[in-house]
Amino acid sequence: MYSRIRAIAKKEIKQLIRDKRMVFVLFFFPVFLLGVFGYVVDFDVQNVKLAVLDNSKSETSREFVNSLSSSDYFDIVLIIKSEKEIKTILDEKEAQAVLVIPSEFVRKLYGKKEEARLQFLIDGTNGNTASIIQNYVASAVQSFNAKIQKEMLAQAGAKSFQPIALEPIFMFNKDLKSARFLIPGLIAMILILVSVVSVSLSLVREKERGTIEQINVSSLSTLELLIGKAMPYVVISLINAAFIIFAGYLLFDVAVKGSYMLLFISTLIFIFSSVSLGIFISVVSDSQQVAFTMATFATLLPSLVLSGFIFPIESMPPIIQAFTNITPAKFFIVSLRAIMLRGVGLPIFWEQLVYLLLFTVLFLGLATVMEKKRS
């Protein structure tokens, strides 16, 4: 059995080597995708384009504006002179937000000790970005408030005192960089896409060339054929996984905090489940075009939307949460984030690996049964 599987695997490797374009795609495309998606899919909001209407024209108002521009979050792009300009600026997207400082800002702040109101007009087209900008502004105002209060208390001969001091510490991602959260999901999405597409085209290629009939009349069993066809792509996917993880470290500083052995085992099990899905698609497809379409549809959309890669599964409706179990990427992403970001051990995520093994057995079993019926 071993010698027959090895013979099929050697035959598949020779076919791959002859197809230089396919080899280039298999080894270059995953790292290219990681670079593109890693830089494009970024939820961090920086350099917010801010326009300022300073009706106060005071030292205090200028100090507040400078405190905004000195951070990495705001970039002062316009100093406007009248309220009539505000709508045009937001309409034409010259700025994402407009800060309006009233003329009585200093008088209320230091004179009557009233609440000095600042108006902040934010482009709410993108709700997520608008919420982040609002949080940035709230934090900046809070810091400036603390500074003003400290000055006022110092003038009155008193010391500032906070009954409760909050000291937040962000575990596993202290800089709150979205790349560290997204890279494990990208690794899962790229691996399943490349594995399933490449394997699904393999068996269908034999059908289109007519060589599948020669294989069917040989002494090979259906399971030996499928395993022999899949093994080269398992090895290629493992090499791709190593390249992608290394590229993630170089490009986005996402290091593996946990065990490399656990990472290897988890990745290998996930690749087996992905390859088994590709084998199943190749069995039910009659042409490479159909196989490619089915493989793309079965991997790209579920791994992007239903795996927890971008959208938290916990916030989805219960019926959709149940539907997320159709993609192996969901379980692999949980394992990857546990190993790479939190550095935890097998007892935390062993159930995810069991689910991946069930996927492998299910699709490989279905493919074997259907291929036997066809031959």
N, C-alpha and C positions, 0 to 999 in steps of 0.2 A: 504493500500500500504506500509506504513512504517513498519508494523509488518511483512509483507512477506519479505521485503528487509532485515530486521533485522534477520529473520530466516535463510535466505540464507547466510548472513554474519557470523552468529554463526556456521553454518555447515562448512563454509570454514575455520574458525579459528580452529575448532576441527580437521579438516583434516591436517592443518598445524602443530598443536601441536604434532600430532602423528608422523609426519615426522621430527625427530630430526635433521637430516642432512640438510634438507631444511631450518629449522629455524636458524641453525648455519651459513649457507651460507648467508642468508638474512641479518643477523646482523653483522657478522664478515667480510664478503667479501668486503663491501663498504669501511670500514676504512682501511682494508689491501691494497686495490687498491689505496687509497689516499696516503698512506705511500710510496708504491712502485713507483707510477707514480710521486709523488711530488719530490722524490729524484733523480729519473732517468731522467725525463724530466726537465732538467735545462740548460738554455742557458748561465749562468754565466761561464766565463772562468777564472780559477784561477790556480796558480802554474804551469804556462807554463814552460815546460822543456827547458832550454836554455843552449846551449854550446857556449863557448867564445874562440875566437882566438885573443889574444892580442899581436899583433906584435909591439906595441908601448912600452909596459912594463914600463909605466911611472906612476907617482903618479896621474896624471889627468885621465888617462885611467882606473886605478884601482878605482878611486873615482866614475867614471861613472858606472862601473860595479857594484860597491857596492850600488849605488842608485837604480839599477834595482833589485838586490837581496833583498834589504831591504823592498821592497813592497810585497803585497800579490799576485801580478800577475806573478812574475817570480821566478823560482827556478833554480839556477845555478847547473847543473848536471855534466858538463864536462868542463875542461880547456884543449883545444887542442893545438897542437904545430905546425901543418902544414896544408895547404889548402887541401892536399890529403885526410885528414881524414873526410872532410866535407860531401862529397857525401855518404860515408859509414854510417856516423852517421844518416843522414836523411833517407837513404834507410832502415836502420834497426830500425828506429823510436826510437833511443836512445835519441833524442831531437826533439822538435817541431820546433825549430828555432836555427839559428847559428848567433852570432854576430861576425863580423870581424872588428877589429880596425887596421887601417894601421900604418906602422912604422913612417910615417911623421905626425902623428896626432897632437902631441904637437907643432911641428915646424910650421905647418900651422896655428894652432890655436893662438899661442902667438907670433911667429916670424914674418911671412909675413902677418899676419892677413888675411889669405886666408880662404876659406870655407873648413873645415875639414870634409871629407866625411866618414861616417860609412856604412858598408855593413851589411844588415840584411837579411839573407836567411830564408824564412818561408816555412814550409810544407803546400802547398796549396791544399792538397787532400780534406779537408773540407773547402769549401770557406767561410762559415760563421765564423768558428773558426779563419781562417787565417786573415779575415778582423778585427776581434776583437783584435787579437794579434798585427796587424799593428797599430791599434788605441792606444793600450797600449804603444807601442814603440814611436809613434809620441808624445804622451803626456809626456813620460819620457824625450825625447830629448828636447822638448820645455821647460820643467822645468829646465833641465841642462843648456840650452842656456841662460835662464833668469839669472841663477846664475853666469855664466861666464861673461855675459855682465855687471852685477852689479859689479863684481870684477874689470873688465877693466875700467869701468867708475870711480870707487873709486880710482884706481891707477892714473887716469888722473885728479883727483880732481873735478870730476863732479858727479851729482846725476842722478840716473836713473829716467825716467819719461815716463809714458804711457798716451798718449792723450785720449785713450778710454780704460776703464777697464771693462771687461765682468764679470758679477757675475751671473752665471746660478743657478737657484733654481728649483729643480725637485719637482713638486707638486704630492701628493698622493702616491709617491713611492720614497722617498728621497734617499734611498740606492740603487735604481735601481736593486732590487732583482727580478729575473724573476719568483720566486715562488709566489710573490704577484700577478703577472699578470696571472699566470697559474692556481692557486688554484681554482678560480671561475669556470674556464672552466672544471677543473677536477671534481668539485662537480656536474656540469650539466651532464657531460658524465657518471659518475658513477650512478647518480640517474636515468637517462633515461634507462641505460643498465639494472639495477637491476629491475626497475619497469616494463619495457616492457617484459623482459624475464619471470619474476615470474608470471605476470598476463596472459601472452599468454599460459603458461603451465597449468593454472588452469582449463579453460573450456575444453581444449583438453583432460585433464585427465578424465573428466566426460565422454567424448566420448569413450575413450579407455576402460573404465570400464563398459560401457553400462548403466550407471545411468542417462545419459542425457535424455533417453526416459521417465523415470519416471518423470523428471522435466518438460518435454514438455507436458505431459498429465495432469499436475497439473493446478491450477488456476493462476499460476504465468504468468505475461506478460513477453515478451522478454526483455523489458527495465528494469523491476524489477530484472530479473535474472542477467542481465549484471551488473547493479549497485550493487546488493548484492554481486556478485562475486568480484567486484573491491574494495569495501570499506575496507576490511581488509588490502589490499595491499597499499591503500592510507595512512592508519594509519602507517603501517610499514615503508613506504617510508618517511613519516614525521619524524619518530623516527631516521631513518638512516640519514636524512638531518641534524638533530640536532647533531648526533654523528660526522658526517663528518666535520661540521663547527667547532665544538669543537676541533676535532683532528687537523684541519688546523691551529687553533690558538696555540695549544700546540706544534705542530711539526714545523710549518713554520712561526709562529708569524703573521698570517694574521687575524687581528681583524676586526670586523664589525663596520664601521664608521657611518653608517646610522641608520635608524629606524628598530628595530627588528620586529615591527608589519608589516612594508612593506616587510621585508625579508620573514616573515611567509606567508603573502598573496601571494607574487610572487612565493614562493616555492610550495605552495598548488595548485595554478593554473597550474604551470608547471607539477606537479605530476599528476593532473587530465588529462592533455593533453597526458602525457606519458602512463598513464594507459589506456586511450581510444585507443591509438595506439596498446597497448598490447591486448586489447579486440578484436579489429579488426583483428589482426593476429590470435588470437585463433579461431575466427569464420571461417576464410578461411582455417585453417589448419586441417588436419585429424589425425595427430599423433604428439606426443610430440617432436619427432626428427625434423619434418618439422617446427613446431612452434619455436623451439629453434634456428634453422638455420635462419629462416626468421627474428626473433626478433634480433638476433645478427647482421645480415646483415643490418637491417633497423636502428639500433641505433649506433653501434660501429664505422663503417666507416664514416657515415655522421657527427656524433658528433665530430669525431677526425679531419676530413679533411675540412668539409664544414661549420662548426659552428663559425669559428673565434677563436676557442680554441688555436690553434697554428699559423695558417696562417692567416694574415690579409685579410679580405674579400675585402677591398678597393683596394688591389693590384691585385686581380683576374680579368680575362677578364669579360666583361659585361655579357656574356651568362652564365658563371659559377656563377657570383654573383646572377643572377636570380635563378639559380639552388639551391643555398644555402637555399632558403626558404622552402625546403622540410623537414627540421629538426627543431623541436621545441627547440632544444638545442641552436640554434643561438639566438633566442629571449630571452631565459632565461639567457644566458651568458651576454648579454648587460645589463639586469636588475641587475644581481648579481654584476657585476663590478661597476655599478652606485651606488648601495647601499653599498657594502662592501668596495670598494676602495675610491670612491669619496664622499660618504655620502650624495648624493643628494636626492631630493624628487620625488614624483610620477609624477609631470608635465614633468620631463625629460624623463621618459621611459614608460609612460602609454600605448603608442602604442604597445610596445612589449607584454604587458599583453593582449591586445585586440587580437593580432595575436594568442597567446596561447589559448585563449578562442575559437577562430574560429577553431583551430586544434581539440580541445575537441569536439565541436559540430559536426564537419565534420566526424571524425572517429567513434564517438559514434553513430551518425546517420546512417552511412554506415553499421556498425556492426549490428545495430538493424534491418535494412531492410534485410540484407543478412541472419541473423539468422531466421527471420520470414519466408523467402522463404524456408530455409532448413527444418524448423519444420512444 
